[in-house]
Amino acid sequence: MGLKFKKDDFLEKKFEDFGLDSLLSDVDQRANEAKLAAEKFIEKEQEQLAKKKDEKKGQ
């Protein structure tokens, strides 16, 4: 899902001049890593909730 930036040729040159192109790709990579970590966390939480519901039904 990463962040998407629309760059025209002029801006792309300016991004390169100031080193922002690598910064933006780093930010995009970190955002993707954070998204994956959040998805894994949510998945684990849902599994734990399902286990708790199953335990309550079993009682």
Secondary structure, 3 states (H helix, E strand, C coil): CCCCCCCCHHHHHHHHHHCHHHHHHHHHHHHHHHHHHHHHHHHHHHHHHHHHHHHHHHC
